[in-house]
């Protein structure tokens, strides 16, 4: 199972923390591909130094474009999607996501934070359909329409597409895992502005979905 799966991590300006995600992902025994989505810092260099295979996009193109670029480099049957700003990632989290899909128990596994960080736990439990921690077959992810054109709405698009296709989605608790808030990473004002842009795009997709 381990040899036929890859971890795919889209990353934008995560130089300070990307190694903390790459290192435990590598200890799961899987190939780790990081897509540096046009970062202005040394995210790509930090990911490579931690042992990941790095794909670099020349400009910031969004999470969907990063997924698409990473998939071009992946030849394994399964892919595990992880965010680049996770806190407390352990190798077993990767296998908890991958296991049900590889065993044929579901088409897509979606991880939900439990007991990691209070605020990220709260947000993730209210809107689990927006979780970036997922596992599915690589070919399934490649077949998502308009994937490369998605930015903040990519998780909602995946959830909507899976429902439309009649896929079996399983939500799984990931104990001890959390996520850094945008306000922590980019400063309060910039983080709030980024969050508002994200919510507006998610709202737009929720009102006018396409897949």
HELIX and SHEET records of a PDB file:
HELIX    1   1 UNK A    2  UNK A    4  5                                   3    
HELIX    2   2 UNK A   18  UNK A   27  1                                  10    
HELIX    3   3 UNK A   43  UNK A   49  1                                   7    
HELIX    4   4 UNK A   63  UNK A   71  1                                   9    
HELIX    5   5 UNK A   91  UNK A  102  1                                  12    
HELIX    6   6 UNK A  118  UNK A  126  1                                   9    
HELIX    7   7 UNK A  128  UNK A  130  5                                   3    
HELIX    8   8 UNK A  138  UNK A  142  1                                   5    
HELIX    9   9 UNK A  147  UNK A  149  5                                   3    
HELIX   10  10 UNK A  154  UNK A  165  1                                  12    
HELIX   11  11 UNK A  182  UNK A  186  1                                   5    
HELIX   12  12 UNK A  188  UNK A  207  1                                  20    
SHEET    1   A 7 UNK A  53  UNK A  57  0                                        
SHEET    2   A 7 UNK A  31  UNK A  37  1                                        
SHEET    3   A 7 UNK A   5  UNK A  11  1                                        
SHEET    4   A 7 UNK A  78  UNK A  83  1                                        
SHEET    5   A 7 UNK A 134  UNK A 137 -1                                        
SHEET    6   A 7 UNK A 108  UNK A 114 -1                                        
SHEET    7   A 7 UNK A 169  UNK A 175  1                                        
SHEET    1   B 2 UNK A  86  UNK A  87  0                                        
SHEET    2   B 2 UNK A 178  UNK A 179 -1                                        
END                                                                             
